[in-house]
C-alpha cells in the first residue's frame, strides 16, 4: 500500500518547486484563507442599514390569504354566487379546466378572525400564537406577482425572474455585503414538510454569480451536511494535508486561467473544513435552556419547522447573513388532503407557534431590531372555489398577503388593501420587485447599484423594476 503522506509531500513539493508557485502562490492562498471568507463584493454599503440579517420563512405552495390575513365579510354575503364577470374577464389562472365548466363561484372562509394587540391586526383563528406578536409584525395585504405556476413562481419570488439560472435573493445579498460568519455559510437553507419546494435548488442558486454565494442546505439533525465529517481512519492532520494539496492545485489553475469560479472552489473547501466543527455545534441544542425550547413547542426536539426556526436564530447569532426556511404543503386546491379544511389546519399548526416563538426569541435577545423576518409564499389563492372533491382555491397572482417584522420595518402596521372580494389591490400595491428593493434598502443596499455584469450587460435582483416601499419603513 503506498504511503499517502509521502505522496502528498512529494505532490506539494512539485507544486511549489517545479510549477514555480513560490511566494506568489503562498500569497494567493493567504488571500483566500478564512480572513476573507464571506467578504463583501461591492466594497461597502450604499447607505446606513437598518437590518443586518434576513430570515425568510417561505411557505411553499401559496397560502390562502383569505383564510389567514385578509378578512372579507363581502365574501360571506356572496358565498356560492358566481363571481361578476368584470373580475375575471381576460384573466388567466393555473387550472383553467376547473373554471371552464361554469362561472366560478365565490367562496367564503369558514374561519373566524380576531383583532389582536394595540394595532388591532385582524388574524385568522388558525394563527392564535402569531396573534400574540401582532404588534411586532406588519401584514402586507396587497402583494402581487407575475407567475402562477409553482416552480417558476418560487424562482420569481426568490430571484426576480421566472427564468431558471438567475441568482437568488440570498445570493445577491451575500454577494453584496458578505457575511459576518467565518465558520458558517453566509446563506443557509433549512427545509421541512413532506418534500422539497418545487423549483428545487434554483430557489437558492447563485446563478451567474460565483458559486460561493449560493445557499447551502443544512439538515436539522444528524449530520448537518452528508459526508461532511472526517472519514474514520483519517486524522485531522491527514485531512489538512489533502485540503492543502487540493488548494495548491486549484491555485495553479487560478493563476493560469484567472477563472473566479476556481477561487470559489478553494473558498468552498476551506469553508467545508471549518464547518466540520461549526455545523455540529450549530445543531446541538443541548445548551439551550428549557424555557427557550418550550417556547418553540414540542416539535423542536425533532426535525421540523419549529426546530428550523430555532436554528435560524442560532445562525443569525453566529453571523450568517441570510437564512431561508421552506415549509411545504400549502397548495390547497381541494384535492384529497390538500384542502382548506384539514389541510390548511395542519400546516398552520406546524408554523404558528414557531413563528411567534422566533419573533419573541429574537426580541428578547435584542436581535429583532437588526434581523428582518419575512413570511409568505410564491402567490396567493383566488376568492373563488375550485370544482374539486373538497374545498380549495386556485392559484392567484393579483393579490396575496405576507408579513414582515424587525429589521427597520414599521411594527404593528396594516399595509395595503384589496377589493371587497380580495381579488386585486386597491391601495398600496406591492409587487415582488418592490419587496426585493425594500429588503435590499433595509440592508443598506441600493437595488439600482447592486449589479453584476454577465454576457455583456448588467443584471440586478430587481431587473429593470422595483421601488422601495417607504411607507413600510420605521
C-alpha positions as CSV (number, residue, x, y, z in Angstrom):
1,X,0.0,0.0,0.0
2,X,1.5,3.4,-0.9
3,X,2.4,5.9,1.8
4,X,-0.2,8.6,1.2
5,X,1.7,11.1,3.4
6,X,4.8,10.7,1.3
7,X,2.7,11.1,-1.9
8,X,1.2,14.3,-0.5
9,X,4.6,15.7,0.4
10,X,6.0,14.9,-3.0
11,X,3.0,16.4,-4.7
12,X,3.2,19.6,-2.7
13,X,7.0,19.9,-3.4
14,X,6.2,19.5,-7.1
15,X,3.6,22.4,-6.9
16,X,5.9,24.8,-5.2
17,X,9.2,23.8,-6.9
18,X,8.5,22.6,-10.4
19,X,5.4,24.7,-11.1
20,X,7.2,27.7,-9.5
21,X,4.2,28.9,-7.5
22,X,6.6,30.1,-4.8
23,X,5.7,33.2,-2.8
24,X,3.0,34.2,-5.3
25,X,1.1,31.0,-4.6
26,X,1.5,31.3,-0.9
27,X,0.2,34.9,-1.0
28,X,-2.7,33.7,-3.1
29,X,-3.5,31.0,-0.6
30,X,-3.4,33.6,2.2
31,X,-5.6,35.9,0.2
32,X,-8.2,33.1,0.0
33,X,-8.0,32.0,3.6
34,X,-10.6,32.4,6.3
35,X,-9.9,36.0,7.0
36,X,-11.5,36.8,3.6
37,X,-14.3,34.3,3.9
38,X,-17.8,35.6,3.1
39,X,-16.5,39.1,2.4
40,X,-18.5,41.8,0.6
41,X,-18.0,42.2,-3.1
42,X,-19.2,45.8,-3.5
43,X,-16.7,47.4,-1.2
44,X,-19.2,48.8,1.3
45,X,-22.8,49.7,1.9
46,X,-24.6,52.4,-0.1
47,X,-26.3,53.9,3.0
48,X,-26.7,53.2,6.7
49,X,-28.5,49.8,7.1
50,X,-31.5,49.2,9.4
51,X,-31.1,45.4,9.2
52,X,-28.0,43.1,9.3
53,X,-29.6,39.7,8.7
54,X,-32.6,38.2,7.0
55,X,-34.8,35.2,7.9
56,X,-37.2,34.3,5.2
57,X,-40.0,31.9,6.2
58,X,-41.1,30.6,2.9
59,X,-44.5,28.9,2.9
60,X,-44.2,26.8,-0.3
61,X,-47.4,26.3,-2.2
62,X,-49.2,29.6,-1.9
63,X,-51.0,30.2,1.4
64,X,-54.6,31.3,1.2
65,X,-54.6,34.9,2.4
66,X,-58.4,35.0,2.5
67,X,-58.4,32.3,5.2
68,X,-55.4,33.8,7.1
69,X,-54.9,37.5,6.9
70,X,-57.4,39.3,4.6
71,X,-60.8,39.2,6.1
72,X,-63.6,39.7,3.6
73,X,-67.2,40.0,5.0
74,X,-68.5,40.6,1.5
75,X,-67.3,37.1,0.5
76,X,-69.6,35.7,3.2
77,X,-72.6,37.6,1.7
78,X,-71.7,36.4,-1.8
79,X,-70.8,32.9,-0.9
80,X,-71.6,30.3,-3.6
81,X,-72.7,33.0,-6.0
82,X,-70.9,33.4,-9.4
83,X,-68.2,36.0,-9.4
84,X,-69.1,39.0,-11.5
85,X,-67.5,38.7,-15.0
86,X,-65.7,42.0,-14.7
87,X,-63.3,40.5,-12.2
88,X,-62.2,37.5,-14.3
89,X,-62.6,38.8,-17.9
90,X,-59.2,38.4,-19.6
91,X,-57.6,36.8,-16.6
92,X,-55.5,33.7,-16.7
93,X,-55.4,31.0,-14.0
94,X,-53.3,28.0,-13.3
95,X,-56.1,25.4,-13.7
96,X,-58.5,26.7,-16.3
97,X,-60.3,23.4,-16.5
98,X,-61.7,23.9,-13.1
99,X,-63.2,27.2,-14.2
100,X,-64.3,26.2,-17.7
101,X,-67.3,24.2,-16.8
102,X,-69.2,27.1,-15.3
103,X,-68.6,30.6,-13.9
104,X,-66.5,30.1,-10.8
105,X,-68.4,30.7,-7.5
106,X,-67.2,32.8,-4.7
107,X,-66.0,31.0,-1.6
108,X,-66.3,32.4,1.9
109,X,-63.9,31.3,4.6
110,X,-65.3,29.3,7.5
111,X,-62.5,30.7,9.7
112,X,-63.2,33.3,12.3
113,X,-61.0,36.4,12.5
114,X,-59.9,38.2,15.7
115,X,-58.3,41.6,16.3
116,X,-55.0,41.3,18.2
117,X,-52.8,43.8,20.1
118,X,-52.9,47.5,20.2
119,X,-52.6,47.5,16.4
120,X,-55.9,45.7,16.1
121,X,-54.5,43.4,13.4
122,X,-57.1,41.0,12.0
123,X,-55.7,37.5,12.0
124,X,-57.4,34.1,11.5
125,X,-58.2,31.7,14.3
126,X,-55.7,29.4,12.6
127,X,-52.9,31.6,13.9
128,X,-53.6,32.2,17.6
129,X,-49.9,32.3,18.6
130,X,-49.0,34.7,15.9
131,X,-51.7,37.0,17.2
132,X,-49.7,37.4,20.4
133,X,-46.9,39.1,18.5
134,X,-49.3,41.2,16.2
135,X,-47.8,44.4,17.4
136,X,-44.3,43.3,16.2
137,X,-45.3,42.4,12.7
138,X,-46.6,44.3,9.7
139,X,-49.1,42.5,7.4
140,X,-48.9,43.5,3.8
141,X,-52.2,42.5,2.2
142,X,-51.6,44.0,-1.3
143,X,-48.8,41.8,-2.7
144,X,-48.7,40.9,-6.4
145,X,-46.6,38.8,-8.6
146,X,-46.3,37.7,-12.2
147,X,-46.2,33.9,-12.3
148,X,-49.0,31.4,-11.4
149,X,-47.3,28.0,-11.6
150,X,-45.3,26.8,-8.6
151,X,-41.8,26.2,-9.7
152,X,-41.3,29.4,-11.8
153,X,-43.3,31.4,-9.2
154,X,-41.0,30.3,-6.4
155,X,-38.0,31.1,-8.6
156,X,-39.5,34.5,-9.4
157,X,-40.1,35.3,-5.7
158,X,-36.5,34.4,-5.0
159,X,-34.7,35.8,-8.0
160,X,-37.0,38.4,-9.6
161,X,-37.1,36.4,-12.7
162,X,-39.1,33.3,-13.7
163,X,-36.1,32.1,-15.7
164,X,-34.1,29.5,-14.1
165,X,-30.4,30.4,-13.8
166,X,-30.7,33.8,-12.2
167,X,-29.1,34.5,-8.8
168,X,-31.4,34.1,-5.8
169,X,-32.0,37.0,-3.3
170,X,-29.9,35.3,-0.7
171,X,-27.0,35.1,-3.2
172,X,-27.4,38.7,-4.2
173,X,-27.3,39.8,-0.5
174,X,-24.2,37.8,0.4
175,X,-22.5,38.9,-2.8
176,X,-23.3,42.5,-2.0
177,X,-22.5,42.7,1.7
178,X,-20.9,39.4,2.6
179,X,-21.4,37.7,6.0
180,X,-20.1,38.1,9.5
181,X,-19.6,34.4,10.0
182,X,-16.2,32.9,9.1
183,X,-17.2,29.3,10.1
184,X,-20.7,29.0,8.6
185,X,-22.0,29.9,5.1
186,X,-23.4,33.4,4.6
187,X,-26.6,31.9,3.1
188,X,-28.2,28.8,4.6
189,X,-31.4,26.9,3.6
190,X,-33.4,24.8,6.0
191,X,-36.4,22.6,4.8
192,X,-39.4,21.0,6.5
193,X,-42.5,19.3,5.2
194,X,-43.1,16.1,3.2
195,X,-41.0,17.2,0.2
196,X,-38.7,19.9,-1.0
197,X,-40.1,23.1,-2.7
198,X,-41.0,22.9,-6.4
199,X,-38.2,24.7,-8.2
200,X,-35.7,22.9,-6.0
201,X,-32.2,24.3,-5.7
202,X,-32.9,27.0,-8.3
203,X,-34.7,28.8,-5.4
204,X,-31.3,29.3,-3.6
205,X,-28.9,29.1,-6.5
206,X,-26.2,31.7,-7.2
207,X,-26.9,31.7,-11.0
208,X,-24.2,33.5,-12.8
209,X,-22.7,34.9,-9.5
210,X,-19.8,32.9,-8.1
211,X,-21.0,29.7,-6.5
212,X,-19.5,30.7,-3.1
213,X,-22.7,32.8,-2.8
214,X,-25.2,30.0,-3.3
215,X,-27.4,28.8,-0.5
216,X,-26.2,25.9,1.5
217,X,-28.9,23.4,2.6
218,X,-28.4,22.2,6.2
219,X,-30.2,19.3,7.8
220,X,-31.7,20.0,11.2
221,X,-30.4,16.7,12.8
222,X,-27.8,14.0,12.4
223,X,-25.1,15.2,10.0
224,X,-25.9,18.8,9.0
225,X,-24.4,18.0,5.6
226,X,-23.9,14.5,4.4
227,X,-20.3,13.3,4.1
228,X,-19.1,16.5,5.8
229,X,-17.4,14.7,8.8
230,X,-13.9,13.3,8.6
231,X,-14.0,9.6,7.5
232,X,-12.9,7.0,10.0
233,X,-9.2,6.3,9.9
234,X,-8.3,9.7,8.6
235,X,-6.7,12.1,11.1
236,X,-7.2,15.9,11.2
237,X,-3.6,16.2,10.1
238,X,-4.1,13.9,7.1
239,X,-7.2,15.8,6.0
240,X,-5.4,19.1,6.3
241,X,-2.7,17.8,4.0
242,X,-5.3,16.8,1.4
243,X,-7.1,20.1,1.6
244,X,-3.8,22.0,1.2
245,X,-2.8,19.9,-1.7
246,X,-6.1,20.5,-3.5
247,X,-5.8,24.2,-2.7
248,X,-2.4,24.3,-4.3
249,X,-3.6,22.5,-7.4
250,X,-6.5,24.9,-7.7
251,X,-4.2,27.9,-7.1
252,X,-2.0,26.9,-10.0
253,X,-5.1,26.7,-12.2
254,X,-6.4,30.0,-10.8
255,X,-3.1,31.8,-11.6
256,X,-3.1,30.4,-15.0
257,X,-6.7,31.0,-16.0
258,X,-8.0,33.8,-13.8
259,X,-11.3,32.0,-13.5
260,X,-13.1,33.3,-10.4
261,X,-15.0,30.1,-10.1
262,X,-11.8,28.4,-9.1
263,X,-11.4,30.9,-6.3
264,X,-14.9,30.0,-5.2
265,X,-13.9,26.3,-5.2
266,X,-10.9,27.0,-3.0
267,X,-13.1,29.0,-0.6
268,X,-15.7,26.2,-0.5
269,X,-13.1,23.6,0.5
270,X,-11.9,25.8,3.3
271,X,-15.4,26.6,4.5
272,X,-16.3,22.9,4.5
273,X,-13.3,22.1,6.6
274,X,-14.2,24.8,9.2
275,X,-17.8,23.5,9.2
276,X,-16.7,20.1,10.4
277,X,-16.7,21.7,13.9
278,X,-19.1,24.6,13.5
279,X,-22.0,22.8,11.9
280,X,-22.4,20.1,14.5
281,X,-22.1,22.8,17.2
282,X,-24.9,24.7,15.5
283,X,-27.4,21.9,15.6
284,X,-26.6,20.8,19.1
285,X,-29.4,22.3,21.2
286,X,-28.3,20.8,24.5
287,X,-27.1,24.2,25.7
288,X,-30.4,25.9,25.0
289,X,-32.4,26.5,28.2
290,X,-35.7,24.6,28.7
291,X,-37.6,27.9,28.7
292,X,-36.4,28.6,25.1
293,X,-37.1,25.0,24.0
294,X,-40.6,25.2,25.5
295,X,-41.2,28.5,23.6
296,X,-40.9,26.8,20.3
297,X,-43.0,23.8,21.3
298,X,-42.7,20.0,21.4
299,X,-41.6,19.6,17.8
300,X,-38.4,21.4,18.4
301,X,-36.9,18.1,19.6
302,X,-37.1,16.6,16.1
303,X,-36.7,17.6,12.5
304,X,-39.4,20.2,12.0
305,X,-40.3,23.8,11.1
306,X,-40.1,24.6,14.9
307,X,-36.5,23.2,15.1
308,X,-35.5,25.1,11.9
309,X,-36.8,28.4,13.4
310,X,-34.6,27.9,16.5
311,X,-31.7,27.0,14.2
312,X,-32.4,30.2,12.2
313,X,-32.0,32.3,15.4
314,X,-28.8,30.4,16.2
315,X,-27.5,31.1,12.7
316,X,-28.0,34.8,12.8
317,X,-26.4,34.9,16.2
318,X,-23.3,33.3,14.6
319,X,-23.2,35.8,11.8
320,X,-25.0,34.1,8.9
321,X,-26.4,36.9,6.7
322,X,-29.4,35.2,5.0
323,X,-31.4,32.2,6.4
324,X,-34.3,30.8,4.4
325,X,-36.7,28.2,5.8
326,X,-39.0,26.3,3.4
327,X,-42.2,24.6,4.8
328,X,-44.2,22.8,2.1
329,X,-47.8,21.6,1.6
330,X,-49.5,25.0,1.3
331,X,-51.1,24.2,-2.1
332,X,-54.8,23.8,-1.1
333,X,-56.7,23.3,-4.3
334,X,-59.3,20.9,-2.7
335,X,-58.0,17.6,-3.9
336,X,-57.6,14.9,-1.2
337,X,-55.8,16.2,1.8
338,X,-54.7,19.4,0.0
339,X,-57.8,21.3,1.1
340,X,-58.9,24.3,3.1
341,X,-60.5,22.2,5.8
342,X,-58.0,19.8,7.4
343,X,-55.0,20.5,5.1
344,X,-54.6,24.2,6.0
345,X,-55.2,23.4,9.7
346,X,-52.2,21.0,9.7
347,X,-49.7,23.4,8.1
348,X,-50.9,26.3,10.2
349,X,-50.4,24.2,13.3
350,X,-46.9,23.4,12.1
351,X,-45.8,27.0,11.8
352,X,-48.0,29.2,14.1
353,X,-46.2,28.7,17.4
354,X,-42.7,28.5,16.0
355,X,-43.2,31.8,14.0
356,X,-44.4,33.6,17.2
357,X,-41.6,32.0,19.2
358,X,-39.0,33.2,16.7
359,X,-40.2,36.8,16.9
360,X,-40.3,36.6,20.7
361,X,-36.9,34.9,21.0
362,X,-35.2,37.4,18.7
363,X,-36.8,40.3,20.5
364,X,-35.8,39.0,24.0
365,X,-32.2,38.7,22.8
366,X,-32.0,42.1,21.2
367,X,-31.7,40.6,17.7
368,X,-35.1,41.6,16.2
369,X,-34.1,45.2,15.7
370,X,-31.4,44.2,13.1
371,X,-32.9,41.0,11.8
372,X,-35.6,41.3,9.1
373,X,-38.1,38.4,9.3
374,X,-40.3,37.8,6.2
375,X,-43.2,35.3,6.0
376,X,-45.0,34.4,2.8
377,X,-45.3,32.1,-0.3
378,X,-45.0,32.4,-4.0
379,X,-48.5,33.7,-4.6
380,X,-52.0,33.7,-3.0
381,X,-55.3,32.0,-3.7
382,X,-58.5,33.0,-5.6
383,X,-61.7,34.3,-3.9
384,X,-63.4,31.6,-6.0
385,X,-63.6,27.9,-5.2
386,X,-62.3,25.1,-7.5
387,X,-64.6,22.4,-8.6
388,X,-62.9,19.5,-6.8
389,X,-63.9,16.9,-4.3
390,X,-63.0,19.0,-1.2
391,X,-62.8,22.8,-0.5
392,X,-60.0,24.6,-2.2
393,X,-58.9,27.7,-4.1
394,X,-56.9,28.2,-7.3
395,X,-53.5,30.0,-7.6
396,X,-53.8,33.8,-7.6
397,X,-51.1,36.3,-8.6
398,X,-53.1,39.5,-8.4
399,X,-53.4,39.7,-4.6
400,X,-51.9,37.9,-1.6
401,X,-50.5,38.6,1.9
402,X,-47.1,38.5,3.5
403,X,-45.9,39.8,6.8
404,X,-42.6,41.3,7.9
405,X,-41.1,42.0,11.3
406,X,-38.0,43.7,12.7
407,X,-35.0,45.0,10.7
408,X,-36.3,48.5,10.3
409,X,-39.9,47.7,9.3
410,X,-42.7,49.7,10.9
411,X,-44.1,47.4,13.6
412,X,-47.8,46.7,14.1
413,X,-48.9,48.3,10.8
414,X,-51.6,47.2,8.4
415,X,-50.4,47.9,4.9
416,X,-52.3,47.7,1.6
417,X,-55.9,46.9,0.9
418,X,-57.7,44.7,-1.6
419,X,-61.2,45.0,-3.1
420,X,-64.3,43.6,-1.3
421,X,-63.6,40.1,-2.7
422,X,-59.9,40.2,-2.2
423,X,-59.3,39.8,-5.9
424,X,-57.0,42.8,-6.6
425,X,-55.2,45.5,-4.5
426,X,-57.0,48.9,-4.4
427,X,-54.4,50.6,-2.1
428,X,-50.6,50.5,-1.9
429,X,-50.0,47.6,-4.3
430,X,-46.6,45.9,-3.6
431,X,-45.0,43.9,-6.4
432,X,-42.4,41.3,-5.8
433,X,-39.8,43.7,-7.3
434,X,-40.8,46.4,-4.8
435,X,-40.4,43.9,-2.0
436,X,-36.9,43.0,-3.2
437,X,-36.0,46.7,-3.5
438,X,-37.2,47.3,0.1
439,X,-35.3,44.3,1.5
440,X,-32.1,45.5,-0.1
441,X,-32.7,49.0,1.1
442,X,-33.1,47.8,4.7
443,X,-29.8,46.1,4.4
444,X,-28.1,49.2,3.3
445,X,-28.0,48.4,-0.4
446,X,-29.4,50.5,-3.3
447,X,-31.1,48.0,-5.5
448,X,-30.2,50.1,-8.6
449,X,-26.5,49.9,-7.8
450,X,-26.2,46.2,-6.8
451,X,-25.3,44.8,-10.3
452,X,-23.3,42.1,-11.9
453,X,-22.1,42.1,-15.5
454,X,-22.9,38.9,-17.3
455,X,-22.9,38.2,-21.1
456,X,-22.4,41.9,-21.9
457,X,-25.0,43.6,-19.7
458,X,-25.5,44.4,-16.0
459,X,-28.1,42.4,-14.1
460,X,-29.7,43.1,-10.8
461,X,-32.2,41.4,-8.4
462,X,-35.0,43.8,-9.4
463,X,-34.2,43.6,-13.1
464,X,-35.4,47.0,-14.5
465,X,-38.2,47.4,-12.0
466,X,-38.8,47.9,-8.3
467,X,-39.3,50.8,-5.9
468,X,-38.6,51.0,-2.2
469,X,-41.8,50.9,-0.2
470,X,-41.1,53.9,2.0
471,X,-44.3,53.5,4.0
472,X,-43.2,50.2,5.3
473,X,-40.1,51.7,6.9
474,X,-39.9,52.5,10.6
